[in-house]
Amino acid sequence: MSRLAPLVTLLSLTACFEPTAPARLYACNDDGTCPARYTCDQPFDGPAVCCIPGVLTCPTLRAPDSTCADGSKGRPYQRDRDGDGYGNASDVVIRCARPKGFAAAGAMEDCDDADVDVNPMTAEACNGVDDNCDGVIDEGLSPREAYLRDEDGDCYPELDGGVLACMAPPGTVRAQGALNDCQPFSPSQHPDAGERCNGLDDDCDGSTVASRYVDTQLLSEPVRFPCLVPNARGVCVDGVLTCPTGAMAVCTALRGPSAETCDGIDTDCDGALDNQPGCGGPPSLVNQPTLRYGGGMVPGGTGLFDRCQKNRVTAAGTNVNGRLTGARNGDVSLVWWAEATSDAGWDLSAENLRLRLSWTATGTSPSATRGLWGIAGTGAGEDGVHPVVYLCGEADSDLVRYRWEQATTSFKLNETSFSGLLHLDPAQPDGGFVLGLGSGFDTRRVRRVEVMVRFLGATYDFSMQPPTGFVK
């Protein structure tokens, strides 16, 4: 087949490109790209063009058989990154013509291709640099003195070798008066370093022992040299390096074991978290022999907001293992409660602790318009949204109060069941509850959980159901 056919095909495929010199070649995109199958090639003194090596002749690229248009094999060119006309002999390409970004063939080598002011034609200056790439620093200039290599940057060199220069070359220090660095690759070990309690010769005096170690510290001082105490657990694993016995450091514990709290930290160092009694509250508030139960009717008014409700009950109901029954006597709210029998109560400060509530309830003689539990909402003639949950301490004023905020899912009218999830940490997703007014109690000593709802019937049967309880 004639070589003309594929050439005609390629020309037809490129008919929409903008042509540029040389003939039949087209300009590269601004980002140096070309259509599929084409390669962007740019000579030193010309525009970047799209070509196909071996099919459409490229300005500098060779054909697949490593030949150029003139039949030669091309010439070597050195990369010239700083554009000073002198290339890097370790970065060489073979091209048919000089490409952009490369030095002319046969150019002298650039000893620093990242600095345009350093090349074989630059005049030598008194700066500690080999400006003219002849292998000698600051030659012909004075005064020159000896500088020694400082590998680790601690200003202490090895006392061998060195260079002469007018100024300190990078990575060197003046040789005059220099002290030998016994560890040239460790910046913390040199003749003026204080001896540390680590088993190493820090000050280069041939010994690992000192009368006073710089890293010995009291346990009351800020921790400068932390370590992990072997075989310790919890907070007892945090230690600090001290030197009580001589040359070798000892990891001494910063803290000893203490009573466990509900903070997600193993403070008693037994390997378990939050394991003191009452941490996180009881997982179930239903039918528990370790709980006291109660409840009944309470009056309305501001007392609903600024205190817990147990001592406001005016018509007590009968609460057996979580089931509260009784009759209405004209009061307006029903409260159910479960209380800890331990004086310590419950520590409810555990991170991300939640209270899950679930109950069934029935009653008699509902209101004709408002049902047994009232109308959800906040407008005139409505009873608000509920339930309301109190976490109570020793005094009635020790409380954190949460209220249900979603009218569409509140306990209302003649409904017979409710289920909700209360995140005790306000920073967590609310689950339907918000932190209510009158709050401000330390939840590490909660004695009682109270649940309050509006009631408008004659008799009630209110029964908490599993899985009501605290969830970590």
RAPEMO-V943860 format. One record per run of one state. SS is the DSSP state (H for helix, E for strand, C for the rest). FROM is the first residue (numbers start at 1). LEN is the number of residues. Records with the same first field share a line. If there is no record, write none. Layout:
SS=FROM-LEN / FROM-LEN
This chain:
C=1-2 / 14-5 / 21-4 / 28-11 / 44-4 / 53-3 / 57-18 / 80-7 / 96-3 / 100-2 / 104-5 / 110-35 / 150-13 / 166-6 / 175-51 / 229-5 / 243-7 / 254-25 / 280-11 / 299-4 / 307-3 / 317-1 / 321-2 / 328-5 / 341-5 / 348-6 / 364-3 / 368-3 / 372-16 / 393-6 / 405-2 / 410-7 / 424-9 / 436-10 / 447-1 / 455-4 / 465-4 / 472-1
H=3-11 / 234-4 / 303-4 / 310-3 / 407-3
E=19-2 / 25-3 / 39-5 / 48-5 / 56-1 / 75-5 / 87-9 / 99-1 / 102-2 / 109-1 / 145-5 / 163-3 / 172-3 / 226-3 / 238-5 / 250-4 / 279-1 / 291-8 / 313-4 / 318-3 / 323-5 / 333-8 / 346-2 / 354-10 / 367-1 / 371-1 / 388-5 / 399-6 / 417-7 / 433-3 / 446-1 / 448-7 / 459-6 / 469-3
